[in-house]
Amino acid sequence: MVRLIIFLIRKRLGLGKYELFRFDNQKSPHSCYYFSTHGLKKVWSNGLITPSSASLNWILNEECAITPVDWCEAAAIIFRMHAYVMKQV
């Protein structure tokens, strides 16, 4: 059931699976978000991935605006995520 809800939210926002995006009004321009199969995840500027504290009510609100991250910047973010994981090993 959770996967269906996440799928419907992603489709409403026009996002693909694991597509990175930013909220237009967020404080830090360096962090971004994506929907995994289990919920909304936040990617910090150092590559750390944590569950997001953004509420689904806010995401579905008409005032909530998002901007997808372009592919070049997304590649750099994914590289930082990989580097963070490799440092932990």
PyMOL Python script that loads the backbone (N, CA, C, O; Angstrom):
from pymol import cmd

cmd.read_pdbstr("""\
ATOM      1  N   MET A   1       0.814  -1.191   0.000  1.00  0.00           N
ATOM      2  CA  MET A   1       0.000   0.000   0.000  1.00  0.00           C
ATOM      3  C   MET A   1       0.865   1.265   0.000  1.00  0.00           C
ATOM      4  O   MET A   1       0.540   2.247  -0.667  1.00  0.00           O
ATOM      5  N   VAL A   2       1.977   1.230   0.761  1.00  0.00           N
ATOM      6  CA  VAL A   2       2.872   2.382   0.827  1.00  0.00           C
ATOM      7  C   VAL A   2       3.469   2.667  -0.546  1.00  0.00           C
ATOM      8  O   VAL A   2       3.588   3.824  -0.947  1.00  0.00           O
ATOM      9  N   ARG A   3       3.842   1.617  -1.260  1.00  0.00           N
ATOM     10  CA  ARG A   3       4.434   1.797  -2.581  1.00  0.00           C
ATOM     11  C   ARG A   3       3.450   2.436  -3.553  1.00  0.00           C
ATOM     12  O   ARG A   3       3.842   3.256  -4.383  1.00  0.00           O
ATOM     13  N   LEU A   4       2.190   2.070  -3.456  1.00  0.00           N
ATOM     14  CA  LEU A   4       1.169   2.659  -4.318  1.00  0.00           C
ATOM     15  C   LEU A   4       1.008   4.151  -4.011  1.00  0.00           C
ATOM     16  O   LEU A   4       0.916   4.969  -4.927  1.00  0.00           O
ATOM     17  N   ILE A   5       0.974   4.497  -2.742  1.00  0.00           N
ATOM     18  CA  ILE A   5       0.831   5.899  -2.349  1.00  0.00           C
ATOM     19  C   ILE A   5       2.021   6.715  -2.847  1.00  0.00           C
ATOM     20  O   ILE A   5       1.848   7.808  -3.385  1.00  0.00           O
ATOM     21  N   ILE A   6       3.234   6.180  -2.665  1.00  0.00           N
ATOM     22  CA  ILE A   6       4.430   6.886  -3.139  1.00  0.00           C
ATOM     23  C   ILE A   6       4.402   7.044  -4.653  1.00  0.00           C
ATOM     24  O   ILE A   6       4.757   8.098  -5.179  1.00  0.00           O
ATOM     25  N   PHE A   7       3.982   6.002  -5.347  1.00  0.00           N
ATOM     26  CA  PHE A   7       3.871   6.077  -6.805  1.00  0.00           C
ATOM     27  C   PHE A   7       2.905   7.181  -7.218  1.00  0.00           C
ATOM     28  O   PHE A   7       3.214   7.962  -8.118  1.00  0.00           O
ATOM     29  N   LEU A   8       1.754   7.258  -6.585  1.00  0.00           N
ATOM     30  CA  LEU A   8       0.767   8.270  -6.934  1.00  0.00           C
ATOM     31  C   LEU A   8       1.261   9.684  -6.633  1.00  0.00           C
ATOM     32  O   LEU A   8       0.993  10.611  -7.397  1.00  0.00           O
ATOM     33  N   ILE A   9       1.972   9.850  -5.536  1.00  0.00           N
ATOM     34  CA  ILE A   9       2.527  11.169  -5.195  1.00  0.00           C
ATOM     35  C   ILE A   9       3.577  11.569  -6.233  1.00  0.00           C
ATOM     36  O   ILE A   9       3.595  12.710  -6.695  1.00  0.00           O
ATOM     37  N   ARG A  10       4.442  10.635  -6.594  1.00  0.00           N
ATOM     38  CA  ARG A  10       5.463  10.928  -7.607  1.00  0.00           C
ATOM     39  C   ARG A  10       4.834  11.333  -8.932  1.00  0.00           C
ATOM     40  O   ARG A  10       5.295  12.271  -9.582  1.00  0.00           O
ATOM     41  N   LYS A  11       3.792  10.633  -9.330  1.00  0.00           N
ATOM     42  CA  LYS A  11       3.117  10.951 -10.595  1.00  0.00           C
ATOM     43  C   LYS A  11       2.456  12.323 -10.530  1.00  0.00           C
ATOM     44  O   LYS A  11       2.471  13.066 -11.512  1.00  0.00           O
ATOM     45  N   ARG A  12       1.880  12.662  -9.388  1.00  0.00           N
ATOM     46  CA  ARG A  12       1.248  13.981  -9.231  1.00  0.00           C
ATOM     47  C   ARG A  12       2.285  15.096  -9.337  1.00  0.00           C
ATOM     48  O   ARG A  12       1.993  16.168  -9.867  1.00  0.00           O
ATOM     49  N   LEU A  13       3.499  14.845  -8.833  1.00  0.00           N
ATOM     50  CA  LEU A  13       4.568  15.838  -8.884  1.00  0.00           C
ATOM     51  C   LEU A  13       5.353  15.793 -10.194  1.00  0.00           C
ATOM     52  O   LEU A  13       6.178  16.668 -10.456  1.00  0.00           O
ATOM     53  N   GLY A  14       5.097  14.778 -11.012  1.00  0.00           N
ATOM     54  CA  GLY A  14       5.796  14.664 -12.284  1.00  0.00           C
ATOM     55  C   GLY A  14       7.229  14.178 -12.147  1.00  0.00           C
ATOM     56  O   GLY A  14       8.094  14.558 -12.936  1.00  0.00           O
ATOM     57  N   LEU A  15       7.483  13.340 -11.148  1.00  0.00           N
ATOM     58  CA  LEU A  15       8.830  12.846 -10.888  1.00  0.00           C
ATOM     59  C   LEU A  15       8.951  11.382 -11.271  1.00  0.00           C
ATOM     60  O   LEU A  15       8.003  10.609 -11.133  1.00  0.00           O
ATOM     61  N   GLY A  16      10.132  11.012 -11.755  1.00  0.00           N
ATOM     62  CA  GLY A  16      10.417   9.616 -12.034  1.00  0.00           C
ATOM     63  C   GLY A  16      10.915   8.911 -10.775  1.00  0.00           C
ATOM     64  O   GLY A  16      11.125   9.538  -9.737  1.00  0.00           O
ATOM     65  N   LYS A  17      11.095   7.619 -10.885  1.00  0.00           N
ATOM     66  CA  LYS A  17      11.588   6.833  -9.756  1.00  0.00           C
ATOM     67  C   LYS A  17      13.007   7.277  -9.410  1.00  0.00           C
ATOM     68  O   LYS A  17      13.866   7.345 -10.289  1.00  0.00           O
ATOM     69  N   TYR A  18      13.255   7.575  -8.148  1.00  0.00           N
ATOM     70  CA  TYR A  18      14.544   8.023  -7.623  1.00  0.00           C
ATOM     71  C   TYR A  18      15.032   9.345  -8.234  1.00  0.00           C
ATOM     72  O   TYR A  18      16.219   9.657  -8.140  1.00  0.00           O
ATOM     73  N   GLU A  19      14.151  10.118  -8.852  1.00  0.00           N
ATOM     74  CA  GLU A  19      14.547  11.401  -9.429  1.00  0.00           C
ATOM     75  C   GLU A  19      14.771  12.426  -8.317  1.00  0.00           C
ATOM     76  O   GLU A  19      13.914  12.609  -7.452  1.00  0.00           O
ATOM     77  N   LEU A  20      15.908  13.080  -8.343  1.00  0.00           N
ATOM     78  CA  LEU A  20      16.251  14.065  -7.321  1.00  0.00           C
ATOM     79  C   LEU A  20      15.519  15.381  -7.582  1.00  0.00           C
ATOM     80  O   LEU A  20      15.354  15.799  -8.728  1.00  0.00           O
ATOM     81  N   PHE A  21      15.084  16.026  -6.496  1.00  0.00           N
ATOM     82  CA  PHE A  21      14.411  17.324  -6.619  1.00  0.00           C
ATOM     83  C   PHE A  21      14.705  18.158  -5.387  1.00  0.00           C
ATOM     84  O   PHE A  21      15.209  17.663  -4.379  1.00  0.00           O
ATOM     85  N   ARG A  22      14.375  19.440  -5.497  1.00  0.00           N
ATOM     86  CA  ARG A  22      14.509  20.379  -4.391  1.00  0.00           C
ATOM     87  C   ARG A  22      13.191  21.100  -4.194  1.00  0.00           C
ATOM     88  O   ARG A  22      12.430  21.310  -5.139  1.00  0.00           O
ATOM     89  N   PHE A  23      12.934  21.474  -2.948  1.00  0.00           N
ATOM     90  CA  PHE A  23      11.806  22.354  -2.674  1.00  0.00           C
ATOM     91  C   PHE A  23      12.241  23.774  -2.993  1.00  0.00           C
ATOM     92  O   PHE A  23      13.362  24.160  -2.660  1.00  0.00           O
ATOM     93  N   ASP A  24      11.391  24.554  -3.622  1.00  0.00           N
ATOM     94  CA  ASP A  24      11.764  25.912  -4.022  1.00  0.00           C
ATOM     95  C   ASP A  24      12.016  26.825  -2.829  1.00  0.00           C
ATOM     96  O   ASP A  24      12.747  27.808  -2.949  1.00  0.00           O
ATOM     97  N   ASN A  25      11.428  26.518  -1.688  1.00  0.00           N
ATOM     98  CA  ASN A  25      11.571  27.398  -0.520  1.00  0.00           C
ATOM     99  C   ASN A  25      12.492  26.815   0.559  1.00  0.00           C
ATOM    100  O   ASN A  25      12.461  27.283   1.697  1.00  0.00           O
ATOM    101  N   GLN A  26      13.298  25.821   0.235  1.00  0.00           N
ATOM    102  CA  GLN A  26      14.130  25.197   1.266  1.00  0.00           C
ATOM    103  C   GLN A  26      15.303  26.096   1.647  1.00  0.00           C
ATOM    104  O   GLN A  26      15.755  26.925   0.856  1.00  0.00           O
ATOM    105  N   LYS A  27      15.782  25.913   2.875  1.00  0.00           N
ATOM    106  CA  LYS A  27      16.861  26.760   3.401  1.00  0.00           C
ATOM    107  C   LYS A  27      18.192  26.469   2.725  1.00  0.00           C
ATOM    108  O   LYS A  27      18.878  27.391   2.285  1.00  0.00           O
ATOM    109  N   SER A  28      18.557  25.214   2.642  1.00  0.00           N
ATOM    110  CA  SER A  28      19.853  24.840   2.085  1.00  0.00           C
ATOM    111  C   SER A  28      19.713  24.498   0.601  1.00  0.00           C
ATOM    112  O   SER A  28      18.969  23.583   0.249  1.00  0.00           O
ATOM    113  N   PRO A  29      20.416  25.218  -0.266  1.00  0.00           N
ATOM    114  CA  PRO A  29      20.321  24.887  -1.694  1.00  0.00           C
ATOM    115  C   PRO A  29      21.135  23.654  -2.075  1.00  0.00           C
ATOM    116  O   PRO A  29      21.090  23.215  -3.224  1.00  0.00           O
ATOM    117  N   HIS A  30      21.876  23.092  -1.125  1.00  0.00           N
ATOM    118  CA  HIS A  30      22.759  21.969  -1.437  1.00  0.00           C
ATOM    119  C   HIS A  30      22.132  20.606  -1.175  1.00  0.00           C
ATOM    120  O   HIS A  30      22.582  19.608  -1.738  1.00  0.00           O
ATOM    121  N   SER A  31      21.111  20.542  -0.342  1.00  0.00           N
ATOM    122  CA  SER A  31      20.468  19.250  -0.087  1.00  0.00           C
ATOM    123  C   SER A  31      19.333  19.049  -1.081  1.00  0.00           C
ATOM    124  O   SER A  31      18.748  20.009  -1.582  1.00  0.00           O
ATOM    125  N   CYS A  32      19.034  17.785  -1.357  1.00  0.00           N
ATOM    126  CA  CYS A  32      17.935  17.476  -2.265  1.00  0.00           C
ATOM    127  C   CYS A  32      17.212  16.236  -1.762  1.00  0.00           C
ATOM    128  O   CYS A  32      17.636  15.618  -0.785  1.00  0.00           O
ATOM    129  N   TYR A  33      16.143  15.879  -2.413  1.00  0.00           N
ATOM    130  CA  TYR A  33      15.249  14.821  -1.966  1.00  0.00           C
ATOM    131  C   TYR A  33      14.946  13.872  -3.111  1.00  0.00           C
ATOM    132  O   TYR A  33      15.118  14.211  -4.282  1.00  0.00           O
ATOM    133  N   TYR A  34      14.488  12.667  -2.752  1.00  0.00           N
ATOM    134  CA  TYR A  34      13.964  11.726  -3.729  1.00  0.00           C
ATOM    135  C   TYR A  34      13.018  10.761  -3.023  1.00  0.00           C
ATOM    136  O   TYR A  34      13.081  10.592  -1.805  1.00  0.00           O
ATOM    137  N   PHE A  35      12.146  10.132  -3.799  1.00  0.00           N
ATOM    138  CA  PHE A  35      11.249   9.121  -3.268  1.00  0.00           C
ATOM    139  C   PHE A  35      11.857   7.749  -3.501  1.00  0.00           C
ATOM    140  O   PHE A  35      12.115   7.362  -4.641  1.00  0.00           O
ATOM    141  N   SER A  36      12.086   7.013  -2.418  1.00  0.00           N
ATOM    142  CA  SER A  36      12.507   5.616  -2.538  1.00  0.00           C
ATOM    143  C   SER A  36      11.239   4.767  -2.476  1.00  0.00           C
ATOM    144  O   SER A  36      10.132   5.304  -2.441  1.00  0.00           O
ATOM    145  N   THR A  37      11.399   3.461  -2.464  1.00  0.00           N
ATOM    146  CA  THR A  37      10.221   2.595  -2.368  1.00  0.00           C
ATOM    147  C   THR A  37       9.601   2.640  -0.978  1.00  0.00           C
ATOM    148  O   THR A  37       8.475   2.180  -0.789  1.00  0.00           O
ATOM    149  N   HIS A  38      10.326   3.191   0.002  1.00  0.00           N
ATOM    150  CA  HIS A  38       9.822   3.219   1.378  1.00  0.00           C
ATOM    151  C   HIS A  38       9.478   4.608   1.886  1.00  0.00           C
ATOM    152  O   HIS A  38       9.027   4.739   3.025  1.00  0.00           O
ATOM    153  N   GLY A  39       9.671   5.639   1.095  1.00  0.00           N
ATOM    154  CA  GLY A  39       9.317   6.975   1.543  1.00  0.00           C
ATOM    155  C   GLY A  39      10.234   8.041   0.977  1.00  0.00           C
ATOM    156  O   GLY A  39      11.037   7.786   0.080  1.00  0.00           O
ATOM    157  N   LEU A  40      10.100   9.236   1.519  1.00  0.00           N
ATOM    158  CA  LEU A  40      10.879  10.384   1.074  1.00  0.00           C
ATOM    159  C   LEU A  40      12.236  10.391   1.775  1.00  0.00           C
ATOM    160  O   LEU A  40      12.301  10.276   2.999  1.00  0.00           O
ATOM    161  N   LYS A  41      13.306  10.524   1.015  1.00  0.00           N
ATOM    162  CA  LYS A  41      14.667  10.548   1.545  1.00  0.00           C
ATOM    163  C   LYS A  41      15.298  11.901   1.259  1.00  0.00           C
ATOM    164  O   LYS A  41      15.017  12.538   0.244  1.00  0.00           O
ATOM    165  N   LYS A  42      16.165  12.328   2.184  1.00  0.00           N
ATOM    166  CA  LYS A  42      16.909  13.572   2.017  1.00  0.00           C
ATOM    167  C   LYS A  42      18.373  13.230   1.795  1.00  0.00           C
ATOM    168  O   LYS A  42      18.945  12.409   2.512  1.00  0.00           O
ATOM    169  N   VAL A  43      18.974  13.866   0.793  1.00  0.00           N
ATOM    170  CA  VAL A  43      20.390  13.692   0.505  1.00  0.00           C
ATOM    171  C   VAL A  43      21.085  14.981   0.935  1.00  0.00           C
ATOM    172  O   VAL A  43      20.843  16.046   0.367  1.00  0.00           O
ATOM    173  N   TRP A  44      21.942  14.876   1.933  1.00  0.00           N
ATOM    174  CA  TRP A  44      22.674  16.036   2.442  1.00  0.00           C
ATOM    175  C   TRP A  44      23.821  16.361   1.500  1.00  0.00           C
ATOM    176  O   TRP A  44      24.179  15.548   0.648  1.00  0.00           O
ATOM    177  N   SER A  45      24.395  17.543   1.652  1.00  0.00           N
ATOM    178  CA  SER A  45      25.459  17.995   0.744  1.00  0.00           C
ATOM    179  C   SER A  45      26.705  17.113   0.805  1.00  0.00           C
ATOM    180  O   SER A  45      27.476  17.078  -0.154  1.00  0.00           O
ATOM    181  N   ASN A  46      26.918  16.392   1.923  1.00  0.00           N
ATOM    182  CA  ASN A  46      28.093  15.517   2.030  1.00  0.00           C
ATOM    183  C   ASN A  46      27.821  14.105   1.503  1.00  0.00           C
ATOM    184  O   ASN A  46      28.724  13.268   1.512  1.00  0.00           O
ATOM    185  N   GLY A  47      26.595  13.823   1.043  1.00  0.00           N
ATOM    186  CA  GLY A  47      26.255  12.516   0.500  1.00  0.00           C
ATOM    187  C   GLY A  47      25.472  11.626   1.444  1.00  0.00           C
ATOM    188  O   GLY A  47      25.011  10.558   1.040  1.00  0.00           O
ATOM    189  N   LEU A  48      25.311  12.037   2.686  1.00  0.00           N
ATOM    190  CA  LEU A  48      24.550  11.262   3.663  1.00  0.00           C
ATOM    191  C   LEU A  48      23.080  11.231   3.263  1.00  0.00           C
ATOM    192  O   LEU A  48      22.521  12.252   2.864  1.00  0.00           O
ATOM    193  N   ILE A  49      22.458  10.071   3.369  1.00  0.00           N
ATOM    194  CA  ILE A  49      21.035   9.904   3.050  1.00  0.00           C
ATOM    195  C   ILE A  49      20.294   9.576   4.329  1.00  0.00           C
ATOM    196  O   ILE A  49      20.656   8.642   5.046  1.00  0.00           O
ATOM    197  N   THR A  50      19.239  10.357   4.618  1.00  0.00           N
ATOM    198  CA  THR A  50      18.426  10.126   5.804  1.00  0.00           C
ATOM    199  C   THR A  50      16.948  10.203   5.425  1.00  0.00           C
ATOM    200  O   THR A  50      16.606  10.794   4.401  1.00  0.00           O
ATOM    201  N   PRO A  51      16.072   9.615   6.233  1.00  0.00           N
ATOM    202  CA  PRO A  51      14.640   9.820   5.995  1.00  0.00           C
ATOM    203  C   PRO A  51      14.311  11.305   6.146  1.00  0.00           C
ATOM    204  O   PRO A  51      14.851  11.982   7.022  1.00  0.00           O
ATOM    205  N   SER A  52      13.441  11.795   5.305  1.00  0.00           N
ATOM    206  CA  SER A  52      13.079  13.211   5.345  1.00  0.00           C
ATOM    207  C   SER A  52      12.018  13.459   6.406  1.00  0.00           C
ATOM    208  O   SER A  52      11.207  12.586   6.717  1.00  0.00           O
ATOM    209  N   SER A  53      12.042  14.665   6.951  1.00  0.00           N
ATOM    210  CA  SER A  53      11.015  15.046   7.923  1.00  0.00           C
ATOM    211  C   SER A  53       9.905  15.871   7.272  1.00  0.00           C
ATOM    212  O   SER A  53       9.008  16.351   7.965  1.00  0.00           O
ATOM    213  N   ALA A  54       9.954  16.039   5.955  1.00  0.00           N
ATOM    214  CA  ALA A  54       8.901  16.781   5.256  1.00  0.00           C
ATOM    215  C   ALA A  54       7.605  15.965   5.295  1.00  0.00           C
ATOM    216  O   ALA A  54       7.608  14.762   5.033  1.00  0.00           O
ATOM    217  N   SER A  55       6.520  16.627   5.621  1.00  0.00           N
ATOM    218  CA  SER A  55       5.251  15.900   5.732  1.00  0.00           C
ATOM    219  C   SER A  55       4.610  15.738   4.352  1.00  0.00           C
ATOM    220  O   SER A  55       4.782  16.575   3.466  1.00  0.00           O
ATOM    221  N   LEU A  56       3.878  14.658   4.199  1.00  0.00           N
ATOM    222  CA  LEU A  56       3.177  14.431   2.938  1.00  0.00           C
ATOM    223  C   LEU A  56       2.077  15.461   2.730  1.00  0.00           C
ATOM    224  O   LEU A  56       1.733  15.779   1.591  1.00  0.00           O
ATOM    225  N   ASN A  57       1.521  15.984   3.820  1.00  0.00           N
ATOM    226  CA  ASN A  57       0.525  17.053   3.687  1.00  0.00           C
ATOM    227  C   ASN A  57       1.142  18.268   3.007  1.00  0.00           C
ATOM    228  O   ASN A  57       0.514  18.882   2.144  1.00  0.00           O
ATOM    229  N   TRP A  58       2.377  18.621   3.389  1.00  0.00           N
ATOM    230  CA  TRP A  58       3.039  19.762   2.754  1.00  0.00           C
ATOM    231  C   TRP A  58       3.363  19.462   1.291  1.00  0.00           C
ATOM    232  O   TRP A  58       3.176  20.317   0.425  1.00  0.00           O
ATOM    233  N   ILE A  59       3.841  18.266   1.019  1.00  0.00           N
ATOM    234  CA  ILE A  59       4.207  17.918  -0.355  1.00  0.00           C
ATOM    235  C   ILE A  59       2.994  17.962  -1.274  1.00  0.00           C
ATOM    236  O   ILE A  59       3.114  18.339  -2.440  1.00  0.00           O
ATOM    237  N   LEU A  60       1.836  17.583  -0.764  1.00  0.00           N
ATOM    238  CA  LEU A  60       0.622  17.572  -1.586  1.00  0.00           C
ATOM    239  C   LEU A  60      -0.117  18.911  -1.581  1.00  0.00           C
ATOM    240  O   LEU A  60      -1.111  19.072  -2.288  1.00  0.00           O
ATOM    241  N   ASN A  61       0.362  19.868  -0.790  1.00  0.00           N
ATOM    242  CA  ASN A  61      -0.251  21.190  -0.723  1.00  0.00           C
ATOM    243  C   ASN A  61      -0.005  21.936  -2.037  1.00  0.00           C
ATOM    244  O   ASN A  61       1.039  21.770  -2.668  1.00  0.00           O
ATOM    245  N   GLU A  62      -0.975  22.756  -2.440  1.00  0.00           N
ATOM    246  CA  GLU A  62      -0.849  23.521  -3.677  1.00  0.00           C
ATOM    247  C   GLU A  62       0.286  24.540  -3.607  1.00  0.00           C
ATOM    248  O   GLU A  62       0.836  24.913  -4.643  1.00  0.00           O
ATOM    249  N   GLU A  63       0.650  25.000  -2.403  1.00  0.00           N
ATOM    250  CA  GLU A  63       1.716  25.999  -2.245  1.00  0.00           C
ATOM    251  C   GLU A  63       3.113  25.396  -2.339  1.00  0.00           C
ATOM    252  O   GLU A  63       4.098  26.123  -2.473  1.00  0.00           O
ATOM    253  N   CYS A  64       3.201  24.089  -2.270  1.00  0.00           N
ATOM    254  CA  CYS A  64       4.503  23.417  -2.335  1.00  0.00           C
ATOM    255  C   CYS A  64       4.969  23.389  -3.791  1.00  0.00           C
ATOM    256  O   CYS A  64       4.271  22.890  -4.673  1.00  0.00           O
ATOM    257  N   ALA A  65       6.161  23.935  -4.021  1.00  0.00           N
ATOM    258  CA  ALA A  65       6.726  23.934  -5.368  1.00  0.00           C
ATOM    259  C   ALA A  65       8.071  23.221  -5.332  1.00  0.00           C
ATOM    260  O   ALA A  65       8.876  23.426  -4.424  1.00  0.00           O
ATOM    261  N   ILE A  66       8.299  22.381  -6.335  1.00  0.00           N
ATOM    262  CA  ILE A  66       9.558  21.642  -6.407  1.00  0.00           C
ATOM    263  C   ILE A  66      10.226  21.900  -7.749  1.00  0.00           C
ATOM    264  O   ILE A  66       9.579  22.279  -8.725  1.00  0.00           O
ATOM    265  N   THR A  67      11.535  21.687  -7.773  1.00  0.00           N
ATOM    266  CA  THR A  67      12.316  21.805  -9.000  1.00  0.00           C
ATOM    267  C   THR A  67      13.166  20.554  -9.137  1.00  0.00           C
ATOM    268  O   THR A  67      13.976  20.269  -8.255  1.00  0.00           O
ATOM    269  N   PRO A  68      13.007  19.801 -10.213  1.00  0.00           N
ATOM    270  CA  PRO A  68      13.876  18.635 -10.416  1.00  0.00           C
ATOM    271  C   PRO A  68      15.328  19.075 -10.580  1.00  0.00           C
ATOM    272  O   PRO A  68      15.607  20.135 -11.140  1.00  0.00           O
ATOM    273  N   VAL A  69      16.241  18.255 -10.087  1.00  0.00           N
ATOM    274  CA  VAL A  69      17.676  18.526 -10.207  1.00  0.00           C
ATOM    275  C   VAL A  69      18.117  18.097 -11.598  1.00  0.00           C
ATOM    276  O   VAL A  69      17.762  17.007 -12.047  1.00  0.00           O
ATOM    277  N   ASP A  70      18.896  18.945 -12.297  1.00  0.00           N
ATOM    278  CA  ASP A  70      19.332  18.578 -13.642  1.00  0.00           C
ATOM    279  C   ASP A  70      20.320  17.408 -13.587  1.00  0.00           C
ATOM    280  O   ASP A  70      20.912  17.141 -12.542  1.00  0.00           O
ATOM    281  N   TRP A  71      20.491  16.724 -14.696  1.00  0.00           N
ATOM    282  CA  TRP A  71      21.239  15.465 -14.710  1.00  0.00           C
ATOM    283  C   TRP A  71      22.698  15.643 -14.341  1.00  0.00           C
ATOM    284  O   TRP A  71      23.282  14.756 -13.719  1.00  0.00           O
ATOM    285  N   CYS A  72      23.305  16.767 -14.707  1.00  0.00           N
ATOM    286  CA  CYS A  72      24.719  16.983 -14.403  1.00  0.00           C
ATOM    287  C   CYS A  72      24.929  17.133 -12.894  1.00  0.00           C
ATOM    288  O   CYS A  72      25.845  16.541 -12.322  1.00  0.00           O
ATOM    289  N   GLU A  73      24.081  17.920 -12.270  1.00  0.00           N
ATOM    290  CA  GLU A  73      24.173  18.091 -10.824  1.00  0.00           C
ATOM    291  C   GLU A  73      23.799  16.800 -10.100  1.00  0.00           C
ATOM    292  O   GLU A  73      24.388  16.470  -9.070  1.00  0.00           O
ATOM    293  N   ALA A  74      22.823  16.071 -10.636  1.00  0.00           N
ATOM    294  CA  ALA A  74      22.436  14.797 -10.036  1.00  0.00           C
ATOM    295  C   ALA A  74      23.601  13.807 -10.064  1.00  0.00           C
ATOM    296  O   ALA A  74      23.788  13.047  -9.114  1.00  0.00           O
ATOM    297  N   ALA A  75      24.378  13.808 -11.132  1.00  0.00           N
ATOM    298  CA  ALA A  75      25.534  12.918 -11.212  1.00  0.00           C
ATOM    299  C   ALA A  75      26.554  13.265 -10.129  1.00  0.00           C
ATOM    300  O   ALA A  75      27.135  12.369  -9.517  1.00  0.00           O
ATOM    301  N   ALA A  76      26.775  14.559  -9.889  1.00  0.00           N
ATOM    302  CA  ALA A  76      27.713  14.976  -8.843  1.00  0.00           C
ATOM    303  C   ALA A  76      27.207  14.568  -7.465  1.00  0.00           C
ATOM    304  O   ALA A  76      27.997  14.158  -6.615  1.00  0.00           O
ATOM    305  N   ILE A  77      25.909  14.675  -7.234  1.00  0.00           N
ATOM    306  CA  ILE A  77      25.321  14.289  -5.951  1.00  0.00           C
ATOM    307  C   ILE A  77      25.457  12.780  -5.739  1.00  0.00           C
ATOM    308  O   ILE A  77      25.799  12.329  -4.646  1.00  0.00           O
ATOM    309  N   ILE A  78      25.191  12.017  -6.777  1.00  0.00           N
ATOM    310  CA  ILE A  78      25.313  10.559  -6.681  1.00  0.00           C
ATOM    311  C   ILE A  78      26.766  10.169  -6.410  1.00  0.00           C
ATOM    312  O   ILE A  78      27.020   9.233  -5.652  1.00  0.00           O
ATOM    313  N   PHE A  79      27.717  10.874  -7.018  1.00  0.00           N
ATOM    314  CA  PHE A  79      29.132  10.611  -6.757  1.00  0.00           C
ATOM    315  C   PHE A  79      29.457  10.862  -5.285  1.00  0.00           C
ATOM    316  O   PHE A  79      30.171  10.071  -4.668  1.00  0.00           O
ATOM    317  N   ARG A  80      28.936  11.969  -4.710  1.00  0.00           N
ATOM    318  CA  ARG A  80      29.172  12.258  -3.291  1.00  0.00           C
ATOM    319  C   ARG A  80      28.529  11.197  -2.403  1.00  0.00           C
ATOM    320  O   ARG A  80      29.096  10.824  -1.376  1.00  0.00           O
ATOM    321  N   MET A  81      27.341  10.703  -2.793  1.00  0.00           N
ATOM    322  CA  MET A  81      26.693   9.644  -2.020  1.00  0.00           C
ATOM    323  C   MET A  81      27.562   8.397  -2.018  1.00  0.00           C
ATOM    324  O   MET A  81      27.747   7.762  -0.979  1.00  0.00           O
ATOM    325  N   HIS A  82      28.093   8.050  -3.181  1.00  0.00           N
ATOM    326  CA  HIS A  82      28.950   6.867  -3.296  1.00  0.00           C
ATOM    327  C   HIS A  82      30.226   7.043  -2.464  1.00  0.00           C
ATOM    328  O   HIS A  82      30.661   6.119  -1.778  1.00  0.00           O
ATOM    329  N   ALA A  83      30.815   8.233  -2.534  1.00  0.00           N
ATOM    330  CA  ALA A  83      32.048   8.497  -1.756  1.00  0.00           C
ATOM    331  C   ALA A  83      31.771   8.404  -0.260  1.00  0.00           C
ATOM    332  O   ALA A  83      32.606   7.907   0.495  1.00  0.00           O
ATOM    333  N   TYR A  84      30.604   8.878   0.174  1.00  0.00           N
ATOM    334  CA  TYR A  84      30.252   8.806   1.600  1.00  0.00           C
ATOM    335  C   TYR A  84      30.133   7.348   2.043  1.00  0.00           C
ATOM    336  O   TYR A  84      30.619   6.975   3.111  1.00  0.00           O
ATOM    337  N   VAL A  85      29.489   6.536   1.222  1.00  0.00           N
ATOM    338  CA  VAL A  85      29.321   5.119   1.551  1.00  0.00           C
ATOM    339  C   VAL A  85      30.675   4.424   1.601  1.00  0.00           C
ATOM    340  O   VAL A  85      30.921   3.611   2.492  1.00  0.00           O
ATOM    341  N   MET A  86      31.550   4.734   0.658  1.00  0.00           N
ATOM    342  CA  MET A  86      32.862   4.087   0.626  1.00  0.00           C
ATOM    343  C   MET A  86      33.715   4.486   1.835  1.00  0.00           C
ATOM    344  O   MET A  86      34.527   3.688   2.304  1.00  0.00           O
ATOM    345  N   LYS A  87      33.540   5.716   2.343  1.00  0.00           N
ATOM    346  CA  LYS A  87      34.273   6.129   3.540  1.00  0.00           C
ATOM    347  C   LYS A  87      33.815   5.347   4.763  1.00  0.00           C
ATOM    348  O   LYS A  87      34.595   5.135   5.692  1.00  0.00           O
ATOM    349  N   GLN A  88      32.556   4.916   4.770  1.00  0.00           N
ATOM    350  CA  GLN A  88      31.993   4.206   5.909  1.00  0.00           C
ATOM    351  C   GLN A  88      32.447   2.755   5.964  1.00  0.00           C
ATOM    352  O   GLN A  88      32.398   2.129   7.022  1.00  0.00           O
ATOM    353  N   VAL A  89      32.889   2.217   4.833  1.00  0.00           N
ATOM    354  CA  VAL A  89      33.272   0.803   4.760  1.00  0.00           C
ATOM    355  C   VAL A  89      34.650   0.573   5.311  1.00  0.00           C
ATOM    356  O   VAL A  89      35.129  -0.561   5.325  1.00  0.00           O
TER     357      VAL A  89
END
""", "prot")
cmd.dss("prot")
cmd.show_as("cartoon", "prot")
cmd.util.cbc("prot")
cmd.orient("prot")
